[in-house]
């Protein structure tokens, strides 16, 4: 058990209050928003596209959320409480794997109509990442981790995914330029391998450790003190085009994945490296004037004329300095994880700033959930609560993780990481 420290004595009271706030937001706001709306009771699967007030805005079914929804509702069962409605909603996602959503070759289609027609086939490797990790979480929630049929399905899907993430043709379809590697592919494979431990114990331990190492030491470049979204196959930066991008959301998501891997496999050096890279993100991508994290930044701070200056989020166009819901969710939890695992005072203070930003700017107190996109100065640019890229995933996962982390820290059950 971890010893009580000066950091603990200074901050445990405030952490306890924040944890209660996050729990209320999760259980009284965010989770109900999705449990009341997600299930398509007529055609199966999940509906995710809702306006600010929660009214259905589009019936297309993005493949990402077949797995993401299954994961989120199962996570609520596993980490919060085994509520029948959450388990039922996780089952909705599992049942959808038996429809035309599945191609039959271990891959999944990217977009479905409400009625079940395939609108877009296998175009996103991440659809498969989400389906596989959603299946792991579901199997745990449903008590099927030892079910031979479920295990066989999970194994075959995992092996197909791990082959695809090494296939140049599949990566090219994902938009990875020849001769380059993409951080998102790496860290999503990291979390799939890490979460596979629920079902397959340490069968994929080496893959998890290899991916964590690449996130922390290959995509994060010491010479430039910059975490890149794209690097060459040999790990060196290519400072032109996409190779100049720093993606703070992806970086911070990968950092807490790596910290969870560090705890799982007893690698304390990963905690400190994650904290170092997080400092680079704070230096380069945190808006010290208005608060929160930019969407993208250039390695040299140049934005004019860059092709990625504007990003299309479904029907919404976001500028590089806009505040995107999922980026702030990943930043909030990454800061909390670094602050509490390593008792990092600097990261604790930034965590407090982010908690205030979420409460006062992103959270919609009138109609629930978080706004999708804010302008740099906090004005709401997209007030919808769900569309093809936003649904029951980043926000509820963040809140669940914060509650679990705080509970464990307050009970002295986080590993003691030497400074």
C-alpha positions as CSV (number, residue, x, y, z in Angstrom):
1,X,0.0,0.0,0.0
2,X,1.2,3.5,-0.9
3,X,2.3,5.7,2.0
4,X,0.6,8.9,2.8
5,X,2.7,11.8,1.4
6,X,2.8,15.5,1.6
7,X,1.2,15.6,-1.9
8,X,-1.6,13.4,-0.6
9,X,-2.2,15.5,2.5
10,X,-2.2,18.7,0.4
11,X,-4.6,17.5,-2.3
12,X,-6.7,14.5,-1.2
13,X,-9.5,16.7,0.1
14,X,-9.9,18.5,-3.2
15,X,-9.5,15.3,-5.2
16,X,-12.3,13.8,-3.1
17,X,-14.6,16.7,-4.0
18,X,-13.7,16.6,-7.7
19,X,-14.3,12.8,-7.8
20,X,-17.8,13.4,-6.4
21,X,-18.4,16.0,-9.1
22,X,-17.2,13.7,-11.8
23,X,-19.3,10.8,-10.5
24,X,-22.4,13.0,-10.4
25,X,-21.7,14.2,-13.9
26,X,-21.3,10.6,-15.1
27,X,-24.3,9.1,-13.4
28,X,-26.8,12.0,-13.5
29,X,-25.9,13.6,-16.8
30,X,-23.6,11.8,-19.3
31,X,-24.6,8.2,-18.9
32,X,-28.3,8.9,-18.8
33,X,-28.0,11.0,-22.0
34,X,-26.8,8.0,-23.9
35,X,-28.7,5.2,-22.1
36,X,-32.0,6.9,-23.0
37,X,-31.1,7.4,-26.7
38,X,-28.4,5.0,-28.0
39,X,-30.3,1.8,-28.7
40,X,-32.1,1.5,-32.0
41,X,-35.0,-0.7,-30.8
42,X,-36.4,-1.1,-34.3
43,X,-33.3,-2.1,-36.3
44,X,-30.7,-3.0,-33.6
45,X,-27.3,-1.3,-33.0
46,X,-26.7,2.2,-31.8
47,X,-27.9,5.6,-32.9
48,X,-25.3,8.4,-32.1
49,X,-26.3,11.5,-34.0
50,X,-28.2,13.9,-31.7
51,X,-28.6,17.7,-31.6
52,X,-28.0,19.8,-28.5
53,X,-31.3,18.9,-27.0
54,X,-30.8,15.2,-27.7
55,X,-33.1,15.0,-30.7
56,X,-32.2,12.5,-33.4
57,X,-30.4,14.3,-36.2
58,X,-29.2,11.5,-38.4
59,X,-29.8,7.7,-38.6
60,X,-26.6,6.6,-40.2
61,X,-24.7,4.2,-38.0
62,X,-20.9,4.7,-37.9
63,X,-19.0,1.5,-37.5
64,X,-16.7,3.0,-34.9
65,X,-19.6,3.2,-32.4
66,X,-20.6,-0.4,-32.8
67,X,-17.5,-1.2,-30.9
68,X,-17.2,2.0,-28.9
69,X,-20.8,1.7,-27.6
70,X,-20.3,-1.9,-26.6
71,X,-17.1,-0.9,-24.8
72,X,-18.6,2.1,-23.0
73,X,-21.7,0.3,-21.6
74,X,-19.6,-2.7,-20.7
75,X,-17.1,-0.5,-19.0
76,X,-19.8,1.1,-16.9
77,X,-20.8,-2.4,-15.8
78,X,-17.2,-3.4,-15.0
79,X,-15.9,-0.2,-13.4
80,X,-19.1,1.4,-11.8
81,X,-22.0,-1.0,-11.2
82,X,-23.5,-4.1,-12.9
83,X,-26.7,-2.3,-13.9
84,X,-29.1,-4.4,-16.1
85,X,-29.7,-1.5,-18.5
86,X,-25.9,-1.0,-19.1
87,X,-25.4,-4.8,-19.6
88,X,-28.4,-4.8,-22.0
89,X,-26.9,-1.9,-24.0
90,X,-23.5,-3.7,-24.1
91,X,-25.3,-6.7,-25.5
92,X,-26.9,-4.5,-28.2
93,X,-23.3,-3.9,-29.5
94,X,-22.4,-7.5,-29.3
95,X,-25.5,-8.5,-31.2
96,X,-24.6,-6.0,-33.9
97,X,-21.4,-8.0,-34.6
98,X,-23.7,-10.7,-36.0
99,X,-25.2,-8.4,-38.7
100,X,-24.0,-7.1,-42.0
101,X,-21.7,-4.8,-40.1
102,X,-19.3,-7.7,-40.0
103,X,-17.8,-8.5,-43.5
104,X,-17.2,-12.1,-42.7
105,X,-13.4,-11.9,-43.1
106,X,-12.5,-10.6,-39.6
107,X,-13.1,-7.0,-40.7
108,X,-15.9,-4.6,-40.2
109,X,-17.7,-2.0,-42.4
110,X,-17.2,1.6,-41.7
111,X,-20.8,3.0,-42.2
112,X,-24.2,1.4,-42.1
113,X,-27.7,2.6,-42.8
114,X,-30.2,2.5,-40.0
115,X,-31.9,-0.5,-41.7
116,X,-28.7,-2.4,-42.0
117,X,-27.4,-1.7,-45.5
118,X,-23.6,-1.2,-46.0
119,X,-23.0,2.4,-46.9
120,X,-19.2,2.3,-46.6
121,X,-17.1,-0.9,-46.5
122,X,-13.8,-1.6,-44.8
123,X,-12.2,1.9,-44.9
124,X,-11.1,2.4,-41.3
125,X,-8.8,0.2,-39.5
126,X,-10.0,1.8,-36.3
127,X,-13.4,0.4,-36.7
128,X,-11.8,-3.0,-36.1
129,X,-9.8,-1.8,-33.2
130,X,-12.9,-0.6,-31.5
131,X,-14.9,-3.7,-32.2
132,X,-12.2,-5.9,-30.8
133,X,-11.6,-4.0,-27.6
134,X,-15.4,-3.6,-27.2
135,X,-15.7,-7.3,-27.4
136,X,-13.1,-7.8,-24.6
137,X,-15.0,-5.5,-22.3
138,X,-18.3,-7.1,-23.1
139,X,-17.0,-10.6,-22.4
140,X,-15.9,-9.4,-19.0
141,X,-19.2,-7.7,-18.2
142,X,-21.3,-10.6,-19.4
143,X,-19.2,-13.2,-17.6
144,X,-18.1,-14.8,-20.9
145,X,-14.4,-14.4,-20.7
146,X,-14.1,-18.2,-20.6
147,X,-16.8,-19.0,-23.1
148,X,-15.1,-21.0,-25.8
149,X,-17.1,-19.6,-28.7
150,X,-16.6,-16.0,-27.6
151,X,-12.9,-16.6,-27.0
152,X,-12.5,-18.1,-30.4
153,X,-14.2,-15.1,-32.0
154,X,-12.1,-12.7,-30.0
155,X,-8.9,-14.5,-30.9
156,X,-9.6,-14.6,-34.6
157,X,-10.5,-10.9,-34.7
158,X,-7.5,-10.0,-32.7
159,X,-5.1,-11.9,-34.9
160,X,-6.7,-10.4,-38.0
161,X,-6.3,-6.9,-36.6
162,X,-2.7,-7.5,-35.6
163,X,-1.9,-8.7,-39.1
164,X,-3.7,-5.7,-40.7
165,X,-1.8,-3.1,-38.6
166,X,1.4,-4.4,-40.3
167,X,0.0,-4.6,-43.8
168,X,1.2,-1.7,-46.0
169,X,-1.9,-2.0,-48.2
170,X,-4.3,-1.6,-45.3
171,X,-2.2,1.2,-43.9
172,X,-2.3,3.0,-47.2
173,X,-6.1,2.7,-47.2
174,X,-6.0,4.4,-43.8
175,X,-4.1,7.3,-45.3
176,X,-0.7,6.5,-44.0
177,X,1.9,7.8,-46.5
178,X,4.4,5.3,-48.0
179,X,7.5,5.1,-45.8
180,X,5.7,6.6,-42.8
181,X,4.1,5.2,-39.6
182,X,1.1,6.7,-37.9
183,X,0.9,7.2,-34.1
184,X,-2.8,6.6,-33.9
185,X,-2.4,3.1,-35.4
186,X,0.4,2.4,-32.9
187,X,-1.4,3.5,-29.7
188,X,-4.7,2.0,-30.7
189,X,-2.9,-1.3,-31.1
190,X,-1.3,-0.7,-27.7
191,X,-4.7,-0.3,-25.9
192,X,-6.2,-3.4,-27.7
193,X,-3.2,-5.4,-26.5
194,X,-3.5,-4.0,-23.0
195,X,-7.2,-4.6,-22.7
196,X,-6.9,-8.1,-24.2
197,X,-5.5,-9.1,-20.7
198,X,-9.1,-9.4,-19.6
199,X,-9.5,-12.4,-21.8
200,X,-6.1,-13.6,-22.9
201,X,-3.9,-12.6,-19.9
202,X,-0.4,-11.8,-21.1
203,X,-0.6,-13.4,-24.6
204,X,-0.1,-10.0,-26.2
205,X,2.2,-8.5,-23.6
206,X,5.1,-8.1,-26.0
207,X,3.0,-6.2,-28.5
208,X,1.7,-3.9,-25.8
209,X,5.2,-3.2,-24.5
210,X,6.5,-2.6,-28.0
211,X,3.7,-0.2,-28.8
212,X,4.2,1.7,-25.5
213,X,7.9,2.0,-26.2
214,X,7.2,3.5,-29.7
215,X,4.7,5.9,-28.4
216,X,7.1,7.2,-25.7
217,X,10.4,7.0,-27.4
218,X,9.9,6.9,-31.2
219,X,6.9,9.2,-32.0
220,X,8.2,11.4,-29.1
221,X,11.4,13.0,-30.3
222,X,14.0,14.1,-27.7
223,X,16.0,16.3,-30.1
224,X,13.0,18.5,-31.0
225,X,11.1,17.8,-27.7
226,X,8.1,17.1,-29.8
227,X,5.6,14.3,-30.1
228,X,4.7,13.6,-33.7
229,X,1.7,12.0,-35.3
230,X,3.8,10.7,-38.3
231,X,7.4,9.6,-38.4
232,X,9.4,7.7,-40.9
233,X,9.6,3.9,-40.7
234,X,13.0,4.2,-39.0
235,X,11.6,6.6,-36.4
236,X,13.2,9.8,-37.6
237,X,11.0,12.9,-38.2
238,X,10.1,14.1,-41.6
239,X,9.5,17.8,-41.2
240,X,7.2,18.4,-44.1
241,X,3.5,18.0,-44.8
242,X,1.9,15.6,-42.3
243,X,5.2,15.0,-40.7
244,X,5.1,18.4,-39.0
245,X,1.8,17.7,-37.1
246,X,1.7,17.6,-33.3
247,X,-1.7,16.1,-32.3
248,X,-2.1,16.8,-28.6
249,X,-5.2,14.7,-28.2
250,X,-3.7,11.6,-29.7
251,X,-0.5,12.2,-27.8
252,X,-2.2,12.5,-24.4
253,X,-4.5,9.6,-25.1
254,X,-1.4,7.5,-25.8
255,X,0.4,8.7,-22.7
256,X,-2.3,7.5,-20.3
257,X,-2.4,4.2,-22.3
258,X,1.3,3.9,-21.6
259,X,0.9,4.8,-17.9
260,X,-1.7,2.0,-17.6
261,X,0.7,-0.4,-19.3
262,X,3.5,0.8,-17.0
263,X,1.4,-0.2,-14.0
264,X,0.3,-3.5,-15.6
265,X,3.8,-4.6,-16.3
266,X,5.8,-2.9,-13.6
267,X,7.7,-0.4,-15.7
268,X,8.2,2.8,-13.6
269,X,10.4,4.5,-16.2
270,X,7.3,4.7,-18.5
271,X,5.6,7.0,-15.9
272,X,8.4,9.5,-15.9
273,X,8.8,9.4,-19.7
274,X,5.0,10.0,-20.1
275,X,5.3,13.0,-17.7
276,X,8.1,14.4,-19.8
277,X,6.2,14.1,-23.1
278,X,3.2,15.6,-21.4
279,X,5.3,18.6,-20.5
280,X,6.1,19.0,-24.2
281,X,2.4,19.0,-25.0
282,X,1.7,21.6,-22.4
283,X,4.5,23.8,-23.7
284,X,3.4,23.5,-27.4
285,X,-0.4,23.0,-27.4
286,X,-1.9,24.4,-24.2
287,X,-3.7,27.7,-24.6
288,X,-2.4,29.8,-21.7
289,X,-4.7,32.7,-22.6
290,X,-8.1,31.0,-22.9
291,X,-7.4,27.5,-21.4
292,X,-7.6,24.0,-22.8
293,X,-5.7,22.3,-25.7
294,X,-5.6,23.3,-29.3
295,X,-6.6,20.7,-31.9
296,X,-3.3,20.6,-33.8
297,X,-0.1,22.5,-33.8
298,X,2.9,22.7,-36.1
299,X,6.3,21.6,-34.8
300,X,7.5,25.2,-35.3
301,X,4.3,27.0,-34.4
302,X,3.5,27.7,-38.1
303,X,-0.1,27.4,-39.1
304,X,-0.7,29.6,-42.1
305,X,-1.0,27.6,-45.3
306,X,-0.7,24.2,-43.6
307,X,-3.1,21.6,-45.2
308,X,-4.3,20.4,-41.8
309,X,-5.1,23.9,-40.5
310,X,-8.8,23.0,-40.8
311,X,-10.2,19.6,-40.0
312,X,-13.6,18.3,-41.0
313,X,-15.5,16.7,-38.1
314,X,-18.5,15.2,-39.9
315,X,-20.6,18.3,-40.9
316,X,-18.4,20.7,-38.9
317,X,-15.2,22.4,-39.8
318,X,-12.7,23.0,-37.0
319,X,-9.7,25.3,-37.1
320,X,-6.4,24.3,-35.6
321,X,-6.9,26.3,-32.5
322,X,-10.4,25.2,-31.8
323,X,-11.2,23.2,-28.6
324,X,-12.4,19.8,-29.5
325,X,-14.4,17.7,-27.0
326,X,-12.3,14.5,-27.2
327,X,-9.0,16.3,-27.0
328,X,-10.0,17.9,-23.7
329,X,-11.3,14.6,-22.3
330,X,-8.0,12.9,-23.1
331,X,-6.0,15.8,-21.7
332,X,-8.1,15.9,-18.5
333,X,-7.5,12.3,-17.8
334,X,-3.8,12.2,-18.9
335,X,-3.1,15.1,-16.5
336,X,-4.9,13.4,-13.6
337,X,-3.0,10.1,-14.3
338,X,0.4,11.8,-14.3
339,X,-0.4,13.9,-11.3
340,X,-1.6,11.0,-9.2
341,X,0.7,8.2,-10.3
342,X,3.8,10.3,-9.9
343,X,2.5,13.0,-7.5
344,X,3.5,15.7,-10.0
345,X,2.5,19.1,-8.7
346,X,2.7,20.8,-12.0
347,X,0.4,18.4,-13.7
348,X,-2.0,18.6,-10.7
349,X,-2.3,22.3,-11.2
350,X,-3.0,21.9,-14.9
351,X,-5.5,19.1,-14.1
352,X,-7.4,21.6,-11.9
353,X,-7.4,24.1,-14.7
354,X,-8.8,21.5,-17.1
355,X,-11.4,20.4,-14.6
356,X,-12.7,24.0,-14.4
357,X,-12.6,24.4,-18.1
358,X,-14.7,21.3,-18.7
359,X,-17.2,22.4,-16.0
360,X,-17.6,26.0,-17.1
361,X,-17.1,25.8,-20.9
362,X,-17.6,22.3,-22.3
363,X,-20.4,20.9,-20.2
364,X,-23.9,21.8,-21.3
365,X,-25.8,22.2,-18.0
366,X,-29.1,22.8,-19.7
367,X,-29.3,19.8,-22.0
368,X,-26.6,17.4,-20.8
369,X,-23.3,16.0,-22.1
370,X,-20.5,18.1,-23.6
371,X,-20.6,20.5,-26.6
372,X,-18.6,19.1,-29.6
373,X,-16.5,22.1,-30.6
374,X,-15.6,25.4,-29.1
375,X,-13.8,28.3,-30.6
376,X,-10.5,29.2,-29.1
377,X,-12.1,31.8,-26.9
378,X,-14.8,29.4,-25.6
379,X,-17.6,30.3,-27.9
380,X,-19.7,27.3,-28.9
381,X,-19.1,26.4,-32.6
382,X,-20.9,23.0,-32.6
383,X,-23.4,22.4,-29.9
384,X,-24.5,18.9,-31.0
385,X,-24.1,16.1,-28.6
386,X,-23.5,13.3,-31.1
387,X,-22.6,12.8,-34.8
388,X,-20.6,10.3,-36.8
389,X,-17.4,10.9,-34.7
390,X,-19.0,11.8,-31.3
391,X,-21.0,9.5,-29.2
392,X,-20.8,7.4,-26.0
393,X,-17.0,7.0,-25.8
394,X,-14.5,9.7,-24.9
395,X,-16.5,11.7,-22.4
396,X,-18.0,8.7,-20.4
397,X,-14.7,6.8,-20.5
398,X,-12.9,9.9,-19.2
399,X,-15.3,10.3,-16.3
400,X,-15.2,6.6,-15.4
401,X,-11.4,6.6,-15.5
402,X,-11.3,9.7,-13.3
403,X,-13.6,8.1,-10.7
404,X,-11.6,4.9,-10.6
405,X,-8.2,6.6,-10.5
406,X,-9.3,9.0,-7.7
407,X,-10.8,6.1,-5.7
408,X,-7.7,4.1,-6.0
409,X,-5.4,7.0,-5.1
410,X,-7.4,8.0,-2.1
411,X,-7.3,4.4,-0.9
412,X,-3.5,4.3,-1.4
413,X,-3.8,1.6,-4.0
414,X,-1.8,3.2,-6.8
415,X,1.8,1.9,-7.2
416,X,4.5,4.0,-5.5
417,X,6.5,5.5,-8.3
418,X,9.9,6.9,-7.2
419,X,10.7,10.4,-8.3
